Structure formats: structure tokens, C-alpha cells
Amino acid sequence: MKRCVSVAWDKDNYQVLSASGVNISRLENDVIGKETRRIKVEQCLLIKLIVKYLQYSQC
């Protein structure tokens, strides 16, 4: 299952971050990486719940 994650910066925030020397590309990659990990954990938990439900319903 593919998901799309996008990060949007408004002009003012982008300029403030850029002027402060913040590496915006790295910040975006960190945000996308955290979101990816969160989605994977959710999928894992959902699979575990489904397996438990199936095991319980077969008893």
C-alpha cells in the first residue's frame, strides 16, 4: 500500500527558516521519515489486532 506524504511551507515561514540557516531539506526528510515510521507502526498494530481477532473467533 502506497501513501503520499507532503510537506507544505508558507512563504513567511520558509524565509524565516532559510534566513536562520535551517536545512529545510533535512527538516522535510525528518518529518517524512517520522510519518513513515508512524504509518508502519499503525499497520503492524492493525495486523496484530486482526490476527488476535481471527484466533479468538476460531475458538
Phi, psi and omega in degrees: 000125179260143177231154180249129177239128178232150179240129181242135177243133172278162189302316183296313180296321179299315181293320179296313180297316181296317180293333179279354180086016179286133176281097187294322179298318180293319178300316177299315180298321177297316180296314180295320178297317179295319179295321178298315179297320180297317179296318180297320179296317178300317180297319180297314180296320179296317178298317179297319178296319179296317179298316179297319179298315180296321179294319181293319183289341179274349181288000000 
